[in-house]
Amino acid sequence: MITWRRGEVTAIRRAWRGAVELTAAVPEPAPARELRAIAYPHLTGTPQVGDTVLLNTTAQDMGLGTGGYALVVALPDRLPPDPPPGPGHVVKARYTPMQAVVLGVDEQDSPHHATLRDADSLEGMPVLVADLHSALPAICAGIRLARPHARVVYVMTDGGTLPLWFSMTVDTLREHGWLAGTVTVGQALGGDLEAVTLHTGLLAARHVQGADLAIVAQGPGNLGTGTPWGFSGVAAGEAINAITALGGRPVASLRISDADGRERHRGVSHHCLTAYGRVALARADVIVPTLPEPLASRVAADVEPLRAGHDVHTVPIDGLDAALRATPARLSTMGRGLDADHAYFLAAAAAGRFAAELPAQGLH
C-alpha cells in the first residue's frame, strides 16, 4: 500500500509556513533519480542538505496527488528532539504512523474551553462553502472588494490534504492579511486553532478568532471516483447543515466551468448539484454570477432544481475581474488559471461579494 524509498537531501528548494520543499536523490531501485519532496518540520524535524530521508513515493509513482511530491516520513539519522511538555491530548491522523498530538481549541486544557463550552450560536455569521480549495483566494477577493476590512477565517475540513501547511495559498493569504486566521477540523491539522469537529471549528472562528465571515472548504486535493457519490466534496452539503444548526447563514459557492474537459463538470459541476441538492437538508444562499451566453443559460438550467431547497441569487460581476487579478495568491484550478477558467473564479468571487454585502453581524 506504500512505496518506500530512502534518499539524500541534495537541495532545499523553498520553504513556507509549516513546509519545506526539497530535492532528494534516490539511488535505488535503478536507475537513480532525483525527486521533488515535501517535509512538514512540525512532524519530521527540519531537513538539511545531506540528511537521509525516508520517503513515501506512492502517489508520485502512480501519477496521483496534488503537487506531484514525494513525502518525507522521517529523518532517520537525525530525529527531532522531543516536543516540550505542554497541554493538549487531541490526536489527529489517528492510529497512522504519523499520528500527532495537538492542543484542541475545544478540549479541557485549552484556554478557550470555557468559551466553547458555552458557545452555541454563530449569531447569523455568513459562512461561505466551497467544494474545492482553489476557490479560497477567489472568495477572498470578492469579500475584499465589498468589505476590505472584514475579518475572514478559513475553516479547513479533512476531505483533501490533511496538513494545512501544504497550502501555499493559505500562507500567502495570511501573509497579505487576507485571512485573519485558520482552523483545522476533524483529521486535518496545522491551523492556528485545532478543532475536533466542524461545529466547534466554526464556533472557534466566530468566538475565539472574532471572524466576521468564515470560509469552509477542504484542503488542496480533491478525491473523486467518477461516481455520483464518491467524491470528497460531498462534505460541502454537510457543511450547510452544520452552519444552519449553529445559527449561521450558509452561502454556497458554485463550481462553474466551461473549460473543464469532463462533461459532468461543465456548467454547474455535478459535485455541487449533489452536495447542495441532495446532501444539504437546510436552506442556503446559492450564488450565480452574471455570465455571458451560452454558459449563462446552461447554468440557469443546472441551478433550477436547487431552487426548491435554496434561495438562488444572481450577483453582478462588475469589478470582480480586477479584484481577482489583484489576488496575491496564485489562481489555479485543475491546472487552469484565471483566463483559462474565468467562470470558475468569477463564481467563487461572486459568492464572496454576496456574503460580504450581507448586514454585519457583531460579536456579543
LUMDREN-581069 format. One line per 4 residues: number of its first residue (from 1); their letters; for each residue x, y, z of C-alpha. Coordinates in nm, 4 decimals. Each point is the difference from the previous one (the first is absolute). Example, Ala and Ser with C-alpha at 12.3 -4.5 7.8 and 13.67 -1.06 7.14 Angstrom:
<sites>
1> AS> 1.2300:-0.4500:0.7800 | 0.1370:0.3440:-0.0660
</sites>
This chain:
<sites>
1> MITW> 0.0000:0.0000:0.0000 | 0.3008:0.2324:0.0466 | 0.3048:0.0328:-0.2232 | 0.2974:0.0731:0.2246
5> RRGE> 0.3261:0.1535:-0.1189 | 0.3153:0.1172:0.1739 | 0.1654:0.3129:-0.1344 | 0.2418:0.2794:0.0775
9> VTAI> -0.0889:0.3687:0.0049 | 0.1975:0.1749:-0.2744 | -0.1710:0.3397:0.0047 | -0.2491:0.2052:0.1965
13> RRAW> -0.2236:0.1537:-0.2643 | -0.2258:0.2317:0.2010 | -0.1903:0.0202:0.3257 | -0.3248:0.1517:0.1194
17> RGAV> -0.1980:-0.0105:0.3207 | 0.0217:-0.3578:0.1306 | 0.1508:-0.1596:-0.3119 | 0.3347:-0.0486:-0.1736
21> ELTA> 0.0378:-0.1002:-0.3632 | 0.3198:-0.1867:-0.0819 | 0.1756:-0.2145:-0.2564 | 0.0974:-0.3525:0.1009
25> AVPE> 0.2314:-0.2335:-0.1899 | -0.1354:-0.3548:0.0005 | 0.2589:-0.2571:-0.1160 | -0.2186:-0.3119:0.0102
29> PAPA> -0.1632:-0.1627:-0.1763 | 0.2048:0.0767:-0.3110 | 0.0088:0.2252:-0.1833 | 0.0869:0.2617:0.2613
33> RELR> -0.2245:0.3040:-0.0033 | -0.0616:0.3308:0.1718 | -0.3418:0.0658:0.1487 | -0.1764:0.3126:0.1093
37> AIAY> -0.1160:-0.0594:0.3567 | -0.1742:0.1840:0.2797 | 0.0589:-0.0159:0.3738 | -0.2051:0.1358:0.2870
41> PHLT> 0.2533:0.1051:0.2667 | -0.2630:-0.0127:0.2754 | -0.0251:-0.3742:-0.0659 | 0.3439:-0.1039:-0.1248
45> GTPQ> 0.2466:0.2650:0.1087 | 0.1648:0.2427:-0.2429 | 0.1907:-0.1683:-0.2847 | 0.3445:0.1203:-0.1032
49> VGDT> 0.2212:-0.0739:-0.2988 | 0.1746:-0.3315:0.0600 | -0.2744:-0.1466:0.2173 | -0.1263:-0.3479:-0.0677
53> VLLN> -0.3749:0.0051:-0.0558 | -0.2529:-0.2789:0.0115 | -0.2526:0.0719:-0.2766 | -0.3506:-0.1084:-0.0886
57> TTAQ> -0.0062:0.0131:-0.3813 | -0.3269:-0.1863:-0.0579 | -0.2114:0.2813:-0.1440 | 0.2889:0.1370:-0.2052
61> DMGL> 0.0794:-0.3408:-0.1489 | -0.3651:-0.0450:-0.0967 | -0.0302:0.3503:-0.1444 | -0.2523:0.0945:0.2667
65> GTGG> -0.0244:0.2704:0.2613 | 0.0053:0.3755:0.0155 | 0.3329:0.1563:-0.0877 | 0.1895:-0.3131:-0.1026
69> YALV> 0.2050:-0.0268:0.3170 | 0.1662:-0.2873:0.1767 | -0.0674:0.0317:0.3734 | 0.2683:0.0013:0.2664
73> VALP> -0.0997:-0.2467:0.2705 | 0.3077:0.0341:0.2224 | 0.3602:0.1118:0.0277 | 0.1154:-0.3374:0.1393
77> DRLP> 0.3588:0.1006:0.0747 | -0.0931:0.3326:0.1652 | -0.3220:-0.0300:0.1905 | -0.1537:0.3222:0.1307
81> PDPP> 0.0075:0.0679:0.3756 | -0.2995:-0.0971:0.2059 | -0.2631:0.2724:0.0138 | -0.0095:0.1996:0.3226
85> PGPG> -0.2574:-0.1129:0.2525 | -0.3212:0.1923:-0.0283 | -0.3750:-0.0197:-0.0194 | -0.1827:-0.1824:-0.2739
89> HVVK> -0.1183:-0.3558:-0.0449 | -0.1972:0.0096:-0.3258 | 0.1516:-0.2494:-0.2441 | -0.0296:0.0644:-0.3737
93> ARYT> 0.0864:-0.2377:-0.2837 | -0.1008:-0.2486:0.2670 | 0.1564:-0.3450:0.0076 | 0.2111:0.0649:-0.3064
97> PMQA> 0.3796:0.0004:0.0240 | -0.0068:0.3816:-0.0152 | -0.2591:0.0643:0.2693 | 0.0629:0.3294:0.1782
101> VVLG> -0.1214:0.1432:0.3283 | -0.1364:0.3534:-0.0139 | -0.1706:0.2372:0.2412 | -0.3633:0.0099:-0.1040
105> VDEQ> -0.1656:0.3384:0.0415 | -0.3012:-0.1852:0.1399 | 0.1749:-0.2352:0.2439 | 0.0185:0.0436:0.3755
109> DSPH> 0.3627:0.1185:0.0035 | -0.0716:0.2786:-0.2470 | -0.0198:0.3589:0.1270 | -0.3072:0.0289:-0.2239
113> HATL> -0.1803:-0.3022:0.1418 | -0.2404:0.2076:0.2091 | -0.0855:0.2174:-0.2999 | -0.0825:-0.2989:-0.2158
117> RDAD> -0.1745:-0.1824:0.2827 | -0.2509:0.2822:0.0117 | -0.0068:0.0977:-0.3698 | -0.2961:-0.1340:-0.1926
121> SLEG> -0.0613:0.2455:-0.2806 | 0.1752:0.1659:-0.2926 | -0.2375:0.2927:0.0507 | -0.0933:0.0247:-0.3647
125> MPVL> 0.3599:0.0134:-0.1246 | 0.0250:-0.0632:-0.3760 | 0.1990:-0.3153:-0.0772 | 0.1056:-0.0690:-0.3562
129> VADL> 0.0215:-0.3592:-0.1155 | 0.2015:-0.1267:-0.2965 | 0.0889:-0.3528:-0.1024 | 0.3505:0.0801:-0.1311
133> HSAL> 0.2928:0.1664:0.1751 | 0.0768:0.1976:-0.3162 | -0.3122:0.2107:0.0605 | 0.1509:0.1454:0.3196
137> PAIC> 0.2022:0.2936:-0.1420 | -0.2778:0.0889:-0.2440 | -0.2580:0.0092:0.2797 | 0.2344:0.2216:0.1994
141> AGIR> 0.0352:0.2331:-0.2991 | -0.3771:0.0426:-0.0174 | -0.0232:0.0630:0.3723 | 0.2725:0.2639:-0.0060
145> LARP> -0.1564:0.1796:-0.2932 | -0.3208:0.0504:0.1984 | 0.1389:0.0168:0.3540 | 0.3769:0.0464:0.0030
149> HARV> 0.0446:-0.0014:0.3772 | -0.2086:-0.3068:0.0827 | 0.1600:-0.2621:0.2247 | -0.0066:-0.3198:-0.2046
153> VYVM> 0.0843:-0.3400:0.1482 | 0.0610:-0.3143:-0.2035 | -0.1363:-0.3233:0.1498 | 0.1697:-0.2934:-0.1734
157> TDGG> -0.1742:-0.3359:-0.0063 | 0.1761:-0.3326:-0.0450 | -0.1241:-0.1102:-0.3421 | 0.3217:0.0900:-0.1826
161> TLPL> 0.3482:0.0681:0.1330 | 0.0138:-0.0546:0.3754 | 0.2893:0.2367:0.0891 | -0.1020:0.3602:-0.0578
165> WFSM> 0.3744:0.0686:-0.0300 | -0.0107:-0.1423:-0.3543 | -0.1991:0.2992:-0.1240 | 0.2168:0.2796:-0.1380
169> TVDT> -0.3283:0.1773:-0.0742 | -0.0875:0.0253:0.3687 | 0.3513:0.1123:0.0882 | -0.0158:0.2779:-0.2613
173> LREH> -0.3479:0.1147:0.1037 | 0.1121:0.0118:0.3646 | 0.3168:0.1914:-0.0885 | -0.2012:0.2661:-0.1839
177> GWLA> -0.2667:0.0290:0.2687 | -0.2769:-0.1480:-0.2131 | -0.0633:-0.2655:0.2652 | -0.0149:0.0868:0.3689
181> GTVT> 0.0352:-0.3602:0.1125 | -0.0419:-0.3681:-0.0759 | -0.1636:-0.2961:0.1714 | 0.0619:-0.3632:-0.0922
185> VGQA> -0.2775:-0.2443:0.0857 | -0.0454:-0.3756:0.0115 | 0.3217:-0.1761:-0.1003 | 0.1404:0.3149:-0.1640
189> LGGD> 0.2769:0.1704:0.1976 | 0.2313:0.2992:-0.0085 | -0.2438:0.2889:0.0385 | 0.0387:0.2836:0.2457
193> LEAV> -0.2640:-0.1882:0.1953 | -0.0750:-0.3713:-0.0007 | -0.3572:-0.1223:0.0448 | -0.1544:-0.3432:0.0363
197> TLHT> -0.3012:0.0681:-0.2223 | -0.1151:0.2476:-0.2616 | -0.2540:0.1269:0.2523 | 0.2555:0.0997:0.2621
201> GLLA> 0.2293:0.1251:-0.2740 | -0.2674:0.2415:-0.1181 | -0.0782:0.1107:0.3534 | 0.3723:0.0566:0.0611
205> ARHV> 0.0267:0.2084:-0.3156 | -0.2807:0.2198:0.1254 | 0.0553:0.0213:0.3748 | 0.3769:-0.0523:0.0342
209> QGAD> 0.1355:0.1564:-0.3197 | -0.2714:0.2633:-0.0326 | -0.0930:-0.0813:-0.3584 | -0.2425:0.2199:-0.1913
213> LAIV> -0.0200:-0.2687:-0.2677 | 0.1321:-0.3543:-0.0274 | 0.0825:-0.2165:-0.2987 | -0.0373:-0.3794:0.0167
217> AQGP> 0.1786:-0.2151:-0.2577 | 0.2194:-0.3065:-0.0121 | 0.3753:0.0345:-0.0297 | 0.1888:-0.0301:-0.3295
221> GNLG> -0.0844:-0.3135:-0.1924 | -0.3405:-0.1442:-0.0763 | -0.0795:-0.3696:-0.0027 | -0.2434:-0.0995:-0.2720
225> TGTP> -0.0919:-0.3363:-0.1466 | -0.2267:0.0983:-0.2886 | -0.3009:-0.1370:0.1888 | -0.2989:0.2063:0.1173
229> WGFS> 0.0903:-0.0182:0.3689 | 0.3685:-0.0916:0.0112 | 0.1686:0.3377:0.0342 | 0.1352:0.1854:0.3009
233> GVAA> -0.1880:0.3183:-0.0870 | -0.3257:-0.1629:0.1106 | 0.0921:0.1413:0.3423 | -0.0974:0.3465:-0.1260
237> GEAI> -0.3613:-0.1026:0.0485 | 0.0679:-0.1138:0.3549 | 0.1626:0.3374:0.0653 | -0.3248:0.1739:-0.0974
241> NAIT> -0.1795:-0.2082:0.2617 | 0.2580:0.0744:0.2707 | -0.0062:0.3746:-0.0659 | -0.3778:0.0076:0.0224
245> ALGG> -0.0068:-0.2106:0.3158 | 0.2267:0.2598:0.1617 | -0.2060:0.2999:-0.1067 | 0.2333:0.1161:-0.2763
249> RPVA> -0.0923:0.1070:-0.3519 | 0.1347:-0.2450:-0.2590 | 0.1029:0.1448:-0.3361 | 0.0712:-0.2597:-0.2676
253> SLRI> 0.2696:0.0648:-0.2585 | -0.0686:-0.1862:-0.3251 | 0.2644:-0.1830:-0.1994 | -0.0700:0.1303:-0.3519
257> SDAD> 0.2116:-0.0599:-0.3084 | -0.0130:0.0052:-0.3762 | 0.3624:-0.1095:-0.0222 | 0.0027:-0.3353:0.1809
261> GRER> 0.0455:-0.2860:-0.2435 | -0.2344:-0.2238:0.1985 | -0.3648:0.0444:-0.0860 | -0.1133:-0.0659:0.3585
265> HRGV> 0.1885:0.3119:0.1119 | -0.1149:0.2337:-0.2777 | -0.2623:0.2584:0.0844 | -0.0614:-0.0631:0.3704
269> SHHC> 0.2058:-0.2989:0.1146 | -0.1961:-0.3063:0.1020 | 0.1985:0.0169:0.3256 | -0.1810:0.3207:0.0960
273> LTAY> -0.3369:-0.1252:-0.1202 | 0.0350:-0.3121:0.2134 | 0.1445:0.1689:0.3095 | -0.2431:0.2914:0.0035
277> GRVA> -0.2969:-0.1740:-0.1583 | 0.0075:-0.3391:0.1712 | 0.2206:0.0208:0.3108 | -0.0875:0.3462:0.1321
281> LARA> -0.3244:-0.0240:0.1935 | -0.0047:0.3676:0.0989 | -0.0503:0.3073:-0.2165 | 0.2982:0.1966:-0.1222
285> DVIV> 0.0617:0.3026:-0.2175 | 0.1237:-0.1419:-0.3307 | 0.1926:0.2561:-0.2045 | -0.0064:0.0203:-0.3792
289> PTLP> 0.2192:0.2636:-0.1691 | -0.1190:0.1840:-0.3073 | 0.1641:-0.1836:-0.2889 | 0.0064:0.0288:-0.3781
293> EPLA> -0.2001:-0.2301:-0.2238 | -0.0166:-0.2870:-0.0649 | 0.1458:-0.0845:0.3431 | -0.2594:0.2133:0.1808
297> SRVA> -0.2899:-0.2035:-0.1394 | 0.1656:-0.3291:0.0841 | 0.0728:0.1109:0.3563 | -0.3584:0.1240:0.0435
301> ADVE> -0.1323:-0.3396:-0.1081 | 0.2453:-0.1854:0.2259 | -0.0926:0.2110:0.3022 | -0.3764:-0.0235:-0.0490
305> PLRA> -0.0389:-0.3203:0.2101 | 0.1761:0.1720:0.2924 | -0.2683:0.2691:0.0240 | -0.2377:-0.2306:0.1857
309> GHDV> 0.2347:-0.0266:0.2963 | 0.2100:0.3139:-0.0189 | -0.0116:0.3717:-0.0707 | 0.1753:0.0619:-0.3313
313> HTVP> 0.1468:0.3474:-0.0552 | 0.1500:0.1517:-0.3137 | 0.2990:0.2194:0.0860 | 0.1587:0.2541:-0.2362
317> IDGL> 0.3613:-0.0512:-0.0964 | 0.1049:0.3609:-0.0544 | 0.3346:0.0581:0.1661 | 0.0586:-0.3683:0.0718
321> DAAL> 0.2478:-0.0596:-0.2813 | 0.2241:0.2789:0.1248 | -0.0357:-0.1268:0.3571 | 0.1026:-0.3489:-0.1093
325> RATP> 0.3036:0.1316:-0.1862 | 0.1098:0.1784:0.3177 | -0.0092:-0.3190:0.2053 | 0.3422:-0.0642:0.1577
329> ARLS> -0.0391:-0.3779:-0.0164 | 0.0275:-0.1814:-0.3303 | -0.3360:-0.0884:-0.1514 | -0.0106:-0.3534:-0.1347
333> TMGR> -0.2623:-0.2738:-0.0150 | 0.0746:-0.3374:-0.1537 | 0.3046:0.1634:-0.1600 | -0.2008:0.2824:-0.1571
337> GLDA> 0.0631:0.3636:0.0856 | -0.2332:0.2985:0.0053 | -0.0190:0.0574:-0.3745 | -0.0290:-0.3700:-0.0795
341> DHAY> -0.2973:-0.0561:0.2343 | -0.1374:0.3493:0.0571 | -0.3514:-0.1109:0.0964 | 0.1272:-0.2205:0.2836
345> FLAA> 0.1802:0.2823:0.1756 | -0.2766:0.2536:-0.0680 | -0.2513:-0.2327:0.1649 | 0.2108:-0.0288:0.3154
349> AAAG> 0.0665:0.3747:0.0126 | -0.3717:0.0755:-0.0474 | -0.0796:-0.2184:0.3000 | 0.2546:0.1926:0.2046
353> RFAA> -0.1491:0.3321:-0.1089 | -0.3534:-0.1120:0.0899 | 0.1014:-0.1165:0.3477 | 0.1991:0.3143:0.0715
357> ELPA> -0.2937:0.2215:-0.0974 | -0.2345:-0.1664:0.2497 | -0.0720:0.2050:0.3141 | 0.2931:-0.0148:0.2400
361> QGLH> -0.0509:-0.2285:0.2983 | 0.1777:0.1403:0.3061 | 0.1500:-0.2216:0.2659 | -0.1823:0.0083:0.3319
</sites>
